[in-house]
Every structure is written in C-alpha cells, then in structure tokens.
Amino acid sequence: MSDTIVIGLLQSRCVGDASQNLEHAIEKIRQAAREGAHVVCTHELFLGEYFCRTEDHAKFRFAEAIPGPTTDALATVAREHRVVILASLFERRAAGIYHNTCAVIDADGSLVGSYRKMHIPDDPLYYEKFYFTPGDLGFPTFATRYGRIGVQICWDQWYPEGARLVALGGAQVIFYPTSIGWHPSEKAEFGAAQLEAWQTVQRGHAIANGVYVAAVNRVGFEGNPAAGDTGIEFWGHSFVADPFGRIVAEAPGDREEILIVECDPAKSEDTRRNWPFLRDRRIDAYQPILNRWLGK
C-alpha cells in the first residue's frame, strides 16, 4: 500500500456505440497510468449516452453481468498497467433486476467487489427508477493495492449519510462517478447555482468526514431536439476536494480531461486531529434519523 494515492478521473464525452466508448475509456486509462495514476475512475454509465432521459424497455438490452465482458476487458488493462479501475456499469443481475453499479477492479485484475447505487432519482430526463433496482450491498469500502476507497454514484452525492458511512468504513478517498448536467431551459436562470450546490455539498462531505472526495462527471450535450428530445448539457467540472474541503483540482466544463491528483492520507489524519468531528459524534442520540419524518 502506498503512502499516497494518485487518482485519475476520466471526464469524457460518450457516443451511442458501447464498443467505441470502451475503447476510448481504455485509451484514457492507459494514459492516466502513464501519468502516474494508481486508481482510475470513469464517469457514471460510461459505456453509452445517458439513456435514462426516456423510459424505453429496449434500453435494457444494454445491461450486462458483473463479472462480464466489460470487467474482463478492464481487468486485462488493470493487470497490464497495475492500476485499480472503478467502472460504472448498467448491471443485469437477473431477469427484471437491474442495477446502476460501480465495479472495483484491483491492480492485479481481480474483481474486488461492487457498489450498487442506493439512492435512485426520478426526475425529468433522469428516469432512473424505471431502470434500476435500489442497491442492496449497503455502503462498503474496498481494500485495494493502493489504499482503501469508497464509491457512491451520482444522486448518492446529495446524501450525507452515505458519505459518513463510507468514511466510517475507513475510506481514504470517496469516489462519485456522475452524470449530471443542465436542462437547456433551466441553464440561464439556475445553471450557476445548480453547479455551485453540487460542488458545495460534496465539499461538505469532505469537511465533515476529513476525507478526500473525487467527483468525475461526463461532459457534452446529449439529446435530439429536432425529435423532441430536449437533452441534457452535462456540465463536466470533475474535481477533487481535500479533507479540508478545498478544491485541489478541477476539470473544465466544456471538454474532456484526465484529472490526475495525488491524495495524501496523512492530511486526513491531521485534519481529523484539528477538527475531531468523528470523535464528538453522539452515536447514542441519532436513532431518530432512521425515521422518514419527525413531524406530524
């Protein structure tokens, strides 16, 4: 296990062909490894365009098993370059049971495990409840060659409970593979505030838990306005926040980027000594949080 963890975030555009997207991702993984990355993370559902913009039974054909052909291909790359790969996939678990899942492949090519997205949105152009069964693996952490990591996926990033549980599990970095962007009709009025809120809540997770947070988002416009699909402009801005919540690296909003960042777990130790939030938690008093609502 290394003293530091060098992470690589693959902010990419996607096309409609899964094989092209996989080939593109593998090329970027190889490049990130050459630049010194230990752990490389794709954005959410990187094998295709973000299909949850509509409810379409035909889209279930894109799902695959884990382990399966994509994890097999990435395992070869992981072994070759001795990197850990976090791959966000549309998992077919059984007939009628599908998940939004991130597979964790260690540097020797072995499948360490998976995280299944726990919080499933259902909003205009984000019709994920139609496709995904909520995760049932809880909030695990994964011991890899280069350190212990945690994974959450997109909508999970708004929930402090998940970040806390992953941090309590010993994660040194929490990764958030993401597909988030603007509805074209909302960007002018709400766009800046939405982006700021997205970054702020995740920086808060870093601060509250004294841990690195790495959010990797897709970029580019996906949609077909001429056919009535207004589409989504994915806003990129992948970033890494340190245990004090400071953004130490950020990608642009309008192009692909490989973000390479060195994370030093010793900074978590120092931050937690000075701001001992974990020490002062009142674990005897939090039972009410298990209720849906405390009012009438």
C-alpha positions as CSV (number, residue, x, y, z in Angstrom):
1,M,0.0,0.0,0.0
2,S,1.4,3.4,-1.0
3,D,1.9,6.4,1.3
4,T,-0.1,8.5,-1.2
5,I,-2.9,7.6,-3.6
6,V,-2.6,9.1,-7.1
7,I,-6.1,9.2,-8.6
8,G,-7.1,9.7,-12.2
9,L,-10.6,10.9,-13.1
10,L,-11.8,10.4,-16.7
11,Q,-14.1,13.2,-17.7
12,S,-15.4,12.1,-21.1
13,R,-18.0,12.5,-23.8
14,C,-20.0,9.5,-24.9
15,V,-21.3,8.3,-28.2
16,G,-24.1,5.8,-28.9
17,D,-21.7,2.8,-29.5
18,A,-20.6,0.9,-26.4
19,S,-17.5,-0.6,-28.1
20,Q,-16.3,2.9,-29.1
21,N,-16.8,4.2,-25.6
22,L,-15.0,1.2,-24.0
23,E,-12.1,1.6,-26.4
24,H,-11.9,5.3,-25.6
25,A,-12.0,4.7,-21.9
26,I,-9.2,2.1,-22.1
27,E,-7.1,4.6,-24.1
28,K,-7.7,7.1,-21.3
29,I,-6.9,4.6,-18.6
30,R,-3.6,3.8,-20.2
31,Q,-2.8,7.5,-20.5
32,A,-3.7,8.1,-16.8
33,A,-1.5,5.2,-15.8
34,R,1.4,6.6,-17.8
35,E,0.9,9.9,-15.9
36,G,1.2,8.1,-12.6
37,A,-2.3,7.3,-11.6
38,H,-2.9,4.4,-9.1
39,V,-6.7,4.4,-9.1
40,V,-8.7,5.4,-12.3
41,C,-12.4,6.2,-12.2
42,T,-14.9,6.5,-15.1
43,H,-17.9,8.7,-15.0
44,E,-21.3,7.1,-14.4
45,L,-22.6,4.6,-17.1
46,F,-19.6,5.4,-19.3
47,L,-20.4,2.7,-22.0
48,G,-23.1,4.9,-23.6
49,E,-25.1,8.0,-23.7
50,Y,-27.2,8.7,-20.6
51,F,-30.2,6.6,-21.6
52,C,-32.4,7.4,-18.6
53,R,-33.6,10.6,-20.4
54,T,-36.6,8.4,-21.5
55,E,-38.4,5.3,-20.3
56,D,-37.7,2.7,-23.0
57,H,-37.8,-1.1,-22.5
58,A,-35.4,-1.5,-25.4
59,K,-32.6,0.1,-23.4
60,F,-32.5,-2.9,-21.0
61,R,-30.5,-4.7,-23.7
62,F,-27.5,-2.5,-22.8
63,A,-27.2,-4.2,-19.4
64,E,-24.6,-6.8,-18.7
65,A,-23.5,-9.1,-15.9
66,I,-20.7,-8.3,-13.4
67,P,-18.3,-10.0,-13.9
68,G,-18.8,-9.9,-17.6
69,P,-17.3,-8.8,-20.9
70,T,-16.5,-5.2,-19.8
71,T,-15.0,-6.1,-16.5
72,D,-13.0,-8.8,-18.2
73,A,-11.6,-6.3,-20.7
74,L,-10.8,-3.8,-18.0
75,A,-9.2,-6.5,-15.8
76,T,-6.6,-7.0,-18.6
77,V,-5.8,-3.3,-18.6
78,A,-5.6,-3.2,-14.8
79,R,-3.1,-6.1,-14.8
80,E,-1.1,-4.6,-17.6
81,H,-0.7,-1.2,-16.1
82,R,-1.0,-2.2,-12.4
83,V,-3.9,0.3,-11.8
84,V,-7.1,0.0,-9.9
85,I,-10.1,0.7,-12.1
86,L,-13.5,1.9,-11.0
87,A,-16.0,1.2,-13.8
88,S,-19.6,2.4,-13.6
89,L,-21.9,0.0,-15.4
90,F,-25.5,-1.0,-16.1
91,E,-25.7,-4.3,-14.3
92,R,-28.0,-7.1,-15.3
93,R,-28.3,-9.2,-12.1
94,A,-31.3,-11.4,-13.2
95,A,-34.3,-11.1,-15.4
96,G,-36.1,-8.0,-14.3
97,I,-33.4,-7.0,-11.8
98,Y,-31.0,-4.3,-13.0
99,H,-28.7,-2.0,-11.0
100,N,-26.6,1.1,-11.5
101,T,-23.3,-0.4,-10.3
102,C,-19.7,0.5,-10.0
103,A,-17.3,-2.4,-10.3
104,V,-13.9,-2.2,-8.4
105,I,-11.1,-4.0,-10.2
106,D,-7.8,-4.2,-8.3
107,A,-4.3,-3.7,-9.8
108,D,-3.9,-7.5,-10.3
109,G,-7.1,-7.6,-12.4
110,S,-9.2,-9.2,-9.7
111,L,-12.7,-8.1,-9.1
112,V,-12.6,-6.7,-5.5
113,G,-16.4,-6.1,-5.4
114,S,-19.1,-3.8,-6.5
115,Y,-21.2,-0.9,-5.2
116,R,-24.8,-0.7,-6.3
117,K,-26.3,2.8,-6.3
118,M,-28.5,3.2,-3.3
119,H,-30.4,6.5,-4.0
120,I,-32.3,6.3,-7.3
121,P,-33.8,9.5,-8.7
122,D,-36.9,10.0,-10.7
123,D,-36.9,13.5,-12.2
124,P,-37.5,14.9,-15.7
125,L,-34.8,13.4,-18.0
126,Y,-33.5,11.3,-15.1
127,Y,-36.0,8.4,-15.1
128,E,-33.7,6.0,-13.2
129,K,-36.4,4.3,-11.2
130,F,-37.7,2.8,-14.4
131,Y,-34.4,1.1,-15.0
132,F,-32.6,0.5,-11.6
133,T,-33.4,-1.6,-8.6
134,P,-32.1,0.2,-5.5
135,G,-28.7,-1.1,-4.2
136,D,-28.7,-3.8,-1.6
137,L,-25.0,-4.0,-0.8
138,G,-25.0,-1.2,1.7
139,F,-22.1,1.3,1.8
140,P,-19.0,-0.9,1.5
141,T,-15.4,0.2,1.3
142,F,-12.8,-1.7,-0.8
143,A,-9.2,-2.6,0.2
144,T,-7.1,-2.1,-3.0
145,R,-3.4,-2.3,-3.6
146,Y,-3.1,1.4,-3.1
147,G,-5.4,2.1,-0.3
148,R,-9.0,1.7,1.0
149,I,-11.6,3.5,-1.1
150,G,-15.3,4.1,-1.1
151,V,-17.7,4.6,-4.0
152,Q,-21.0,6.4,-4.3
153,I,-22.8,7.2,-7.5
154,C,-24.3,10.5,-8.7
155,W,-27.6,11.0,-6.8
156,D,-25.9,9.5,-3.8
157,Q,-23.7,12.6,-3.6
158,W,-26.5,14.7,-2.1
159,Y,-26.9,12.4,0.9
160,P,-24.5,13.0,3.9
161,E,-25.5,9.6,5.4
162,G,-23.8,7.6,2.7
163,A,-20.6,9.6,2.8
164,R,-20.5,9.3,6.6
165,L,-20.9,5.5,6.5
166,V,-18.2,5.1,3.8
167,A,-15.9,7.3,5.8
168,L,-16.5,5.3,8.9
169,G,-15.6,2.2,6.9
170,G,-12.1,3.6,6.5
171,A,-12.3,5.0,3.0
172,Q,-9.3,7.3,2.3
173,V,-11.0,8.6,-0.9
174,I,-14.7,8.7,-1.7
175,F,-15.3,8.5,-5.5
176,Y,-18.5,9.8,-7.1
177,P,-19.0,8.6,-10.7
178,T,-21.6,11.1,-12.0
179,S,-23.8,12.1,-15.0
180,I,-25.2,15.5,-14.1
181,G,-26.0,18.5,-16.2
182,W,-28.4,21.3,-17.1
183,H,-31.8,21.1,-18.7
184,P,-31.3,23.6,-21.5
185,S,-34.4,25.6,-20.5
186,E,-33.0,26.0,-16.9
187,K,-29.4,26.8,-17.5
188,A,-29.7,30.6,-17.9
189,E,-31.7,31.1,-14.7
190,F,-30.5,28.3,-12.4
191,G,-27.3,26.9,-14.0
192,A,-24.6,28.6,-11.9
193,A,-26.5,27.9,-8.7
194,Q,-27.0,24.2,-9.5
195,L,-23.3,23.7,-10.3
196,E,-22.3,25.5,-7.1
197,A,-24.7,23.5,-5.0
198,W,-23.3,20.3,-6.5
199,Q,-19.8,21.1,-5.6
200,T,-20.6,22.6,-2.3
201,V,-22.5,19.6,-0.9
202,Q,-19.6,17.3,-1.8
203,R,-17.0,19.6,-0.4
204,G,-19.1,19.4,2.8
205,H,-18.8,15.7,2.8
206,A,-15.0,16.1,2.6
207,I,-15.0,18.5,5.5
208,A,-17.5,16.6,7.7
209,N,-15.6,13.4,7.3
210,G,-12.0,14.6,6.9
211,V,-11.5,12.6,3.7
212,Y,-10.8,13.2,0.1
213,V,-13.8,13.4,-2.3
214,A,-13.4,12.8,-6.0
215,A,-16.3,13.6,-8.3
216,V,-16.0,12.5,-12.0
217,N,-18.7,13.8,-14.4
218,R,-19.4,13.3,-18.0
219,V,-19.3,16.3,-20.4
220,G,-21.0,17.3,-23.6
221,F,-24.6,17.6,-24.9
222,E,-26.7,14.5,-25.4
223,G,-30.1,14.7,-26.9
224,N,-32.0,15.3,-30.2
225,P,-34.1,18.5,-30.0
226,A,-35.3,18.0,-33.6
227,A,-37.0,14.8,-32.5
228,G,-38.5,16.4,-29.3
229,D,-35.6,15.2,-27.0
230,T,-34.5,18.5,-25.4
231,G,-31.5,16.7,-24.0
232,I,-29.0,17.4,-21.2
233,E,-25.9,19.5,-21.3
234,F,-23.6,17.6,-18.9
235,W,-21.5,20.2,-17.1
236,G,-18.2,18.4,-16.5
237,H,-16.3,20.2,-13.8
238,S,-14.9,17.0,-12.3
239,F,-13.0,17.8,-9.2
240,V,-11.1,16.6,-6.2
241,A,-11.6,18.2,-2.7
242,D,-9.1,17.6,0.1
243,P,-10.1,16.7,3.7
244,F,-10.5,20.4,4.5
245,G,-12.9,20.8,1.6
246,R,-10.6,22.8,-0.7
247,I,-10.8,22.0,-4.4
248,V,-7.3,21.0,-5.3
249,A,-8.0,20.2,-9.0
250,E,-10.9,20.8,-11.3
251,A,-11.6,20.0,-14.9
252,P,-13.3,22.4,-17.3
253,G,-17.0,22.3,-18.2
254,D,-16.7,22.1,-22.0
255,R,-14.2,19.4,-22.9
256,E,-12.7,16.0,-22.0
257,E,-10.0,15.9,-19.4
258,I,-7.9,13.4,-17.4
259,L,-7.6,14.8,-13.9
260,I,-4.5,13.4,-12.1
261,V,-4.4,14.2,-8.4
262,E,-2.1,13.0,-5.5
263,C,-4.0,12.3,-2.3
264,D,-2.1,12.1,0.9
265,P,-4.0,10.2,3.7
266,A,-1.8,11.9,6.3
267,K,-3.8,15.1,5.6
268,S,-6.9,13.3,6.8
269,E,-5.1,12.4,10.0
270,D,-4.1,16.0,10.5
271,T,-7.5,17.4,9.7
272,R,-9.3,15.0,12.0
273,R,-7.0,15.8,14.8
274,N,-7.8,19.5,14.5
275,W,-11.5,19.1,13.7
276,P,-12.4,15.9,15.5
277,F,-16.0,15.5,14.2
278,L,-15.8,11.7,14.3
279,R,-14.7,11.8,17.9
280,D,-17.6,14.0,19.0
281,R,-20.4,12.2,17.3
282,R,-23.3,11.5,19.6
283,I,-24.0,7.9,18.4
284,D,-26.3,7.4,21.4
285,A,-28.7,10.2,20.2
286,Y,-29.1,9.6,16.5
287,Q,-31.8,6.9,16.5
288,P,-34.5,9.3,15.2
289,I,-32.7,9.7,11.9
290,L,-34.0,6.2,11.0
291,N,-37.5,7.7,10.7
292,R,-38.8,9.1,7.5
293,W,-40.0,12.2,9.2
294,L,-40.3,13.5,12.8
295,G,-43.2,15.9,12.3
296,K,-46.8,15.1,12.1
